[in-house]
Amino acid sequence: MSTLLTGARKKRVFFSFIEEDKERVNGLRLLAANPNYDLEFYDESLRVAIDSKDADYVKRKLREKLNRTSVTVCLISEETYKSRWVDWELEESKGKGNKIIAMALKGVREAVLPTVIRQGGLAFHGWDPALLNRLIAEA
């Protein structure tokens, strides 16, 4: 099956999400490996939580990941808006010029949006892997 990105380079993507949503985010990562889905990207986001209480160290590690990306996908659940780290990741992404895509995780019908998305007037999309692929490809 051809994809929207055939002939193009895969985009480097950072997923911004809360730790409590890790299993659902991993489900999205698995879709990208499934040949039945048109979803392609290089995932530069964290796979394992940074084991540190030192905020400067955590920010440095996150910046290293973000600096290798051009797209930030904020995967949103009902509790995402409470995360200071998601807000920080989105501010950093905005500052470096990343395209920011806000998408609900599977099963999420309503959510309070993180500050950067709300104040920036960014579109919020319902769960749709095909749309996500297109938005990443067009970024």
N, C-alpha and C positions, 0 to 999 in steps of 0.2 A: 504494500500500500504506500503510495507516495504521500508525503506530508507537505504542509504549507511551506516548510523550510527547505525543501529539496533544492539543492544547488546553492543554498545560502548557508552561511555559517550559523551555528547554533548560538543563541544569545546566552551570555553569562548572567544568571539570575540569582538574586538573594531573596530568600523567603523570610519574611518577618512575621512572627507568630509567637504566641505564648506557649510556655513549656507544657501546659495542660492539654494542648492541642497536638502534641507531637505525633500521636498515633494517626490522627486524621491527615496530618501533613505527610507522614510516611506513606499513607495510602495514595496521595497525589504523586509522590515520587515513584511509586510502583506503576502507576498509570503510564508514566513516561517510558518505562521499560516494556510496556505491553504493546506488541505490534498492532493490536486492534485499535489503538488510540493514536490520533494525530496530536502528539504532544512531544515537543523536543526542546531541550534546554540543557545547559550545564548548570548544575546546582552548586552554587558557591556558599550556601548558608550552612549554619552549624548542624552537625549530625549529633554531637554530644555536647551537653551543657558545659560551659567553662566552669571549672571547679575553683572558684575564687570569690572572695568577698570584696576584693580590691576593685572598685569601680573603674579606676584608671586602666588597670590591666585588662579588664573585660572590654572596655571601650577600644583599647588598642587592638585586641584580637578581632573584635567585630569590624573595625575599620579595615584591617588587613583583608578580610573577606569582602567587604563592600567595595573596596578599591579595585577589585578584579571584576566588577559587574557593571552593567549598563541599565539593568532593569531590577526594580525591587517589587516583589509581589507580596502585599500584605494580605495574609490569609486570616479572615476575621470570623471569630465566634462571638458568642454572647458576652464573654468576659474580656476580650482583647483590649477594649478601651481602657481598662484599669492598669495596663502594663506601662510602666515608665520606660522600659527597654524598647518596646515597640515604638513608642513616640520618639525616643532617641534615634532608633534605627531609621525611622522615616525622615526625621530632620536631617540626619547625616546624608541619606540618599538624596533628598531634595537639594542639599547644599552642594553635592558633587554632580548634580545634573542627571541623576538616574530618572528614567521613566518610572513612575509609581502606578502600580495597578492594585486596586482594592477589590478583593473577591471574597465572598462568603465561603466558608467551608461547607462541605456537603451536610445537608440537614439543617443549616442555619436559615431561619426565616426572617428574623429581626435582630438587629444589633445596633448598639451605640457605636458610632465610628470613632476611631482614634483622632486626636486633635488635628494632626496635619491633613488628614483626609477631609475632615469637616471644614476646617478653616480654609483649606485650599480649593474647596469646591470640586474635589475630584470625584469622578464617577465611582459608584459602588455597584458591583456586579454580583448577581446571584451565582451560585455554583454552576459552572459550565466549563468543563475541561476543553472543549473545542473552541469556545470563545477565548479562554485563557491562552491557548496556543496561538490564535490569531493576534491577540493583543501583544503577546511577547514578540511574535514575528514582525509586527508593524512598529514596534518600539524603536 
